[in-house]
Amino acid sequence: MAGPHDRQARADCERARRSDGRPRREQRQRRSAQNTPEKRQSRNLQDERQDRQLPERRERRERKAARDNPDQSPRPKPRSPERRRRFDPSSYTSSERDSNPLSFDSLAKLDAYNEKISHQPQEKEQLLARTDRDRGHERRQKEKVASGRVLKDRAKHRPKSEYSRGKRRVVSGPLAEEGRVRRRGGYITEESGKKRFGRKCWISVLLVVLLLVILIPVGIYASKKHGGGGGTGGSSDDGPAPANDNLKGVDENDIPAAAKNTYLDPFTWYDTTDFNVTYTNDTVGGLPIMGLNTDWDDGTKANENVPSLDKKWSYGTMPIRGVNLGGWLSIEPFITPSFFQSYKSNQGIIDEYTLTKELGPQKAAKTLEKHYAMFIKEDDFQQIQAAGFDHVRIPYSYWAVTTYPGDPYVPKISWRYLLRAVEYCRKYGLRVSLDLHALPGSQNGWNHSGRQGAIGWLNGTDGDLNAQRSLDVHTQLSTFFAQPRYKNVITIYGLANEPKMIALPTSAVLDWETKAAAIVRKSGMQQYLAVGDGFLGLSKWKGQLSSVQNVILDVHQYTIFNKNQINYPHQKKIQYACQGWTDQMKQSVNVATGFGPTICGEWSQADTDCALYLNNVNTGSRWEGTLPTGDPTTSVTTPDCPPNGGTCSCDKANADPSSYSDDYKQWLMMYAEAQMASFEAGWGWFYWTWVTESATQWSWKAGMAAGILPKKTWQRDFNCTTNIPDFKNLPENY
C-alpha cells in the first residue's frame, strides 16, 4: 500500500503533466487538434529518441543546476532502464509533456516511489518481458475501460440543462485517436468501419417497419379506390431517361449563340430520340422545322384491311377505327391525376393554367417536356397499330404554336413532339386527325381547354381578340401542314374541339368556323375539316356550313354526363347505344335528313362518372350524388345510379379490373362493341383514350389487357343484331 509520500509524488507528477498555465478546455482542444494519425506517429518517434537521450539530458540539466545553485542539494542519480520503465512518459497522450520539465523535488519523490515498487520481483519480471507493442496494447485497453467508465459516469450525473441546450462535447484523447468516438445510436470503430447499433437505433428501425406495414396497404387501397387500378402504364415517369445518343456526333459550337438554351437547342431537349438534331432555323408558316428528318415513306398500311397511306381512303364507305391520345399534349386531370394530387384543394391547382403558373416557367417546362417524352412513346404507336386501329386523333393546344401576354403555359416545346407523333403514325401506316383542343381564351371553360372557368373565346372583354388570335394560329398551322409531306398522313384537320355552343351565340361560332375554313383552304390544305357539334344535337346541324366543302361533323357521345342517361340499367344502356345512337348517326350522315359526313370523335365504355377528377379536380360524381356545381341545371346532390339499385358507390367502379366479375366484364365488352357498331353507321369513331394513369374504363390499352375490350378493333362478338341479355345477376349499383 503506497504511503503519503508516494501519493504526493504521483499528485505532483500529474499536476506538472497537466498544468502549463492554460485552462483545461484549451488544453483539450489543442490536444484534439494534434491527435491526427500523422502527428501521433511523429510523436511516437520523437518519444523513442527522447527515451534514448534521457540520461544525457538529465546529466546536462544536473550540471547546469549545480552551477546555478551551488547551495542546493545534489540531484539523485539517474534511474536504471528497469526503473525508468515504471514511469513511461509515452503512456500519456498529452502533447505538452516535454514542454514542462519536473522540479528537482518532484523528480526525487518520483524516483523514491519507483525505487520502492522496484522491489516487487514478479511485477519487475513481467515488465521486463514486455515489448513496446505489448505495453501499448495494454495501455490502450486500460484507457478504454477507464475512459468508458468516466464518460458513463459523467453522462449519468450531467445536468439536464446541458442536454436541453443541445450542446455537444468536444472529444479528444485516446477515444478520438483510436476512432471510438460515440455517435447517436451507436459508435463507429476505426478497425471495423461498421456502425454498431444501440438500443435507440433498434427502436427506430422497428418503428419504421411498423409504419411501412400500416401505410403500404393503405396506400394500395387508396390507389385502387380513387384511380381505377389496373396498371395502365401511363405514368409520366415510367421507364429510364432517354439516352440521346444522336447528340454524340453534334458539336455544341454549331448551335448559334442566339439559339442556345432555347427550344431550338437540341442540347436542352429532354428527349432527342428520332429527332434530327442538326441545327436549322428554317421555318414554314413561322413554325420551326427543327427536329424533322428530310425523308419519309407513305407506303405503309396499318393492317391488311386498309390501304397504305399513299392510296386513297374511301371515307363514308370504309369506317374509321381510331383512338385519341388524350391528356398528352393537352393536360387533362383525370387522365394524369398525378400532376394534381400533391396539391391541397385550397391551392386551386385544377388545370394546366394553374399548374404551370404554380410551377413557374423553368420547372413547368422541365416537368411537361418529360411528360411529353415519356407518356406517349414510339411503342405506343406500334401497339395502336397491333390493336387494329387505322387512325389516331391527336389533341394539342395553341401554346404549341405561340403564347400571349399573361399566359403561364409552356410555349412551343410540345410542337416538336406533335411533329414526331405524326412521323410515328406514318411509320405504322396510321392516318392522323389533328385536333386543336385548346384555343386562346378557352372555347368552353373546361379544364381540358387549358383553363377552367369563364369562356373567353367569342365571349367577354377579349372574346373577339381571342377569336382573331385563334384564326392567326390556324394561319400558321395550315401553312405548315400544307407541305407535300403531310398530304397523305394527315387526313382530318380539326378547327376547334367542343366549342360550347349551348353557351355561345351559334351564329358567331359558325361565322368563325367559316373564316377558319377559308384560311385553311387558302393555305393549300385540302384535307377534311372537322367541326364540333357544340352539344346542340345532331339534328340541329342540317344545312349548316353548306358553303364549305369536305367538312365532317364531330359528335362526342357519353351516357354518363347526362342526368337522364347515367341512371339507365345495364340492359337499357346497350339498347340505347344500339338503337338511339345508331338512328342519330344514320339520320345525320344523310344530307337529305342531316348534316352529312358525321363521326364520333370521342366515346368510352365507362358506365359511371366515378374516375378520379373526371368532373374536375377535387369534385365528386353524379353517380354518388356528390357534385354540387352551384348551377341548378348541372348540380347533382342525390345519387344518380340506376333506380332501386341500392346504395351508390364508386368503390367497385374504380376497382382493379382483376376484381371485376365475369358478368361485369361481359357487360363492359358488349357495351363497347355496341357503340362501335352504332358509330360505324356513320363515318366511324375515335375511342377516348389510348392510355391513362389509372382510369381503366377510359384506357383502351388497359381495357384490352383486362379483357374488357377487343384485341382487334374489328374482331367482335356483338354487333347489335342479336338479343341483349338482361344481366339480372349483375347489380345495378357498385
Secondary structure as UniProt FT lines:
FT   HELIX           4..18
FT   HELIX           24..34
FT   HELIX           37..68
FT   TURN            70..71
FT   HELIX           81..84
FT   TURN            85..86
FT   HELIX           89..91
FT   TURN            95..96
FT   HELIX           97..99
FT   HELIX           104..117
FT   TURN            118..119
FT   HELIX           121..129
FT   HELIX           132..157
FT   HELIX           160..164
FT   TURN            165..166
FT   HELIX           174..177
FT   TURN            178..179
FT   STRAND          182..183
FT   TURN            184..185
FT   STRAND          186..188
FT   TURN            190..192
FT   STRAND          195..197
FT   HELIX           199..227
FT   TURN            236..237
FT   HELIX           245..247
FT   TURN            248..249
FT   HELIX           252..254
FT   TURN            257..261
FT   TURN            263..264
FT   HELIX           266..268
FT   TURN            273..274
FT   STRAND          283..284
FT   TURN            285..286
FT   STRAND          287..288
FT   TURN            304..305
FT   TURN            309..310
FT   TURN            315..317
FT   STRAND          320..324
FT   TURN            326..327
FT   TURN            333..335
FT   HELIX           337..339
FT   TURN            340..342
FT   HELIX           345..347
FT   HELIX           352..359
FT   HELIX           361..375
FT   HELIX           378..386
FT   TURN            387..388
FT   STRAND          391..397
FT   HELIX           398..400
FT   TURN            405..406
FT   HELIX           413..427
FT   TURN            428..429
FT   STRAND          431..438
FT   TURN            440..441
FT   HELIX           447..449
FT   TURN            461..462
FT   HELIX           463..481
FT   HELIX           484..486
FT   TURN            487..489
FT   STRAND          490..494
FT   TURN            501..503
FT   HELIX           506..523
FT   STRAND          528..532
FT   TURN            534..535
FT   HELIX           538..541
FT   TURN            542..547
FT   STRAND          551..556
FT   TURN            560..561
FT   HELIX           563..566
FT   HELIX           570..575
FT   HELIX           576..581
FT   HELIX           582..589
FT   TURN            591..593
FT   STRAND          598..602
FT   TURN            612..615
FT   TURN            617..618
FT   TURN            622..625
FT   TURN            632..634
FT   TURN            643..644
FT   TURN            651..654
FT   HELIX           657..659
FT   HELIX           662..679
FT   TURN            680..683
FT   STRAND          684..687
FT   HELIX           696..698
FT   HELIX           700..706
FT   TURN            713..714
FT   TURN            728..729
//
